[in-house]
Amino acid sequence: MEITDLSFGSITIDGITYDNDVVIKNGVVKKRKKGESKKYRDQFGHTPLSPDENIPWKCRHLIIGTGHSSALPVMEEIYKKARKKGVELLIMSTPEAIKHVNDQDTNLILHLTC
Protein backbone atom coordinates (compact mmCIF):
# COMPACT_ATOMS: atom_id res chain seq x y z
CA MET A 1 0.00 0.00 0.00
CA GLU A 2 1.11 3.51 -0.69
CA ILE A 3 -0.12 6.55 1.21
CA THR A 4 0.60 9.64 -0.85
CA ASP A 5 -1.31 12.24 1.14
CA LEU A 6 -2.56 12.70 4.69
CA SER A 7 -4.20 15.94 5.69
CA PHE A 8 -6.77 16.96 8.26
CA GLY A 9 -9.89 15.02 7.24
CA SER A 10 -8.54 13.01 4.32
CA ILE A 11 -6.06 10.36 3.31
CA THR A 12 -5.00 9.06 -0.11
CA ILE A 13 -4.20 5.35 -0.24
CA ASP A 14 -3.21 3.68 -3.50
CA GLY A 15 -4.56 6.67 -5.44
CA ILE A 16 -7.98 6.72 -3.73
CA THR A 17 -8.85 9.60 -1.42
CA TYR A 18 -10.95 8.87 1.65
CA ASP A 19 -12.71 11.68 3.52
CA ASN A 20 -13.63 9.63 6.57
CA ASP A 21 -11.92 7.46 9.17
CA VAL A 22 -10.71 4.18 7.70
CA VAL A 23 -10.00 0.63 8.78
CA ILE A 24 -7.22 -1.25 7.00
CA LYS A 25 -7.68 -4.99 7.43
CA ASN A 26 -5.38 -7.40 5.61
CA GLY A 27 -4.56 -4.74 3.02
CA VAL A 28 -8.18 -3.81 2.33
CA VAL A 29 -9.35 -0.25 3.10
CA LYS A 30 -12.89 0.34 4.36
CA LYS A 31 -14.74 3.21 5.96
CA ARG A 32 -14.76 3.07 9.77
CA LYS A 33 -18.34 2.52 10.84
CA LYS A 34 -18.42 4.39 14.13
CA GLY A 35 -22.20 4.55 14.49
CA GLU A 36 -22.22 1.97 17.28
CA SER A 37 -19.78 4.12 19.28
CA LYS A 38 -21.75 7.37 19.00
CA LYS A 39 -23.77 6.52 22.11
CA TYR A 40 -20.58 7.11 24.15
CA ARG A 41 -19.94 10.58 22.71
CA ASP A 42 -21.34 12.50 25.69
CA GLN A 43 -19.26 10.42 28.10
CA PHE A 44 -16.00 11.11 26.22
CA GLY A 45 -16.66 14.48 24.57
CA HIS A 46 -15.87 12.81 21.23
CA THR A 47 -17.02 9.58 19.60
CA PRO A 48 -14.52 7.04 20.99
CA LEU A 49 -13.27 3.79 19.54
CA SER A 50 -15.43 1.23 21.32
CA PRO A 51 -15.68 -2.56 21.27
CA ASP A 52 -19.14 -2.14 19.71
CA GLU A 53 -17.44 -1.42 16.38
CA ASN A 54 -16.16 -4.05 13.98
CA ILE A 55 -12.53 -4.10 15.18
CA PRO A 56 -10.11 -6.01 12.88
CA TRP A 57 -8.73 -8.33 15.57
CA LYS A 58 -7.34 -11.04 13.27
CA CYS A 59 -3.75 -9.82 13.33
CA ARG A 60 -0.70 -9.81 15.55
CA HIS A 61 -0.56 -5.99 15.78
CA LEU A 62 -3.45 -3.54 15.79
CA ILE A 63 -2.45 0.08 15.35
CA ILE A 64 -4.90 2.81 16.21
CA GLY A 65 -4.11 6.19 14.72
CA THR A 66 -5.83 8.60 17.08
CA GLY A 67 -5.81 11.65 14.80
CA HIS A 68 -3.42 14.47 14.06
CA SER A 69 -3.45 15.66 17.68
CA SER A 70 -4.09 12.20 19.18
CA ALA A 71 -7.56 13.19 20.40
CA LEU A 72 -9.54 10.01 19.56
CA PRO A 73 -10.49 8.33 22.85
CA VAL A 74 -9.94 4.57 23.00
CA MET A 75 -12.21 2.82 25.50
CA GLU A 76 -10.59 0.67 28.18
CA GLU A 77 -12.52 -2.34 26.88
CA ILE A 78 -10.43 -2.21 23.68
CA TYR A 79 -7.24 -2.63 25.71
CA LYS A 80 -8.76 -5.52 27.66
CA LYS A 81 -9.99 -7.28 24.55
CA ALA A 82 -6.59 -6.91 22.87
CA ARG A 83 -4.88 -8.53 25.87
CA LYS A 84 -7.44 -11.33 25.90
CA LYS A 85 -6.95 -11.99 22.17
CA GLY A 86 -3.15 -11.76 22.36
CA VAL A 87 -3.05 -8.80 19.96
CA GLU A 88 -0.39 -6.14 20.50
CA LEU A 89 -2.28 -2.84 20.61
CA LEU A 90 -0.32 0.23 19.54
CA ILE A 91 -1.85 3.67 20.01
CA MET A 92 -0.25 6.64 18.24
CA SER A 93 -1.04 9.73 16.21
CA THR A 94 -2.33 9.05 12.70
CA PRO A 95 0.74 10.63 11.04
CA GLU A 96 2.87 8.17 13.02
CA ALA A 97 0.51 5.22 12.41
CA ILE A 98 0.60 5.48 8.62
CA LYS A 99 4.32 4.66 8.70
CA HIS A 100 3.25 1.12 9.62
CA VAL A 101 0.73 0.57 6.83
CA ASN A 102 2.85 -2.17 5.25
CA ASP A 103 4.00 -3.90 8.43
CA GLN A 104 3.44 -7.65 8.46
CA ASP A 105 0.38 -9.03 10.28
CA THR A 106 -0.78 -5.51 11.18
CA ASN A 107 -4.23 -3.96 10.86
CA LEU A 108 -4.94 -0.26 11.36
CA ILE A 109 -7.77 2.02 12.40
CA LEU A 110 -7.07 5.60 11.33
CA HIS A 111 -8.86 8.66 12.69
CA LEU A 112 -8.37 11.49 10.19
CA THR A 113 -9.21 14.60 12.18
CA CYS A 114 -8.33 15.98 15.63
Beta strands, then each sheet from edge to edge (+ up, - down):
strand 1: 3-7
strand 2: 10-13
strand 3: 16-18
strand 4: 22-25
strand 5: 28-31
strand 6: 61-65
strand 7: 88-92
strand 8: 106-110
sheet 1: 1+ 2- 3+
sheet 2: 5+ 4- 8+ 6+ 7+
end
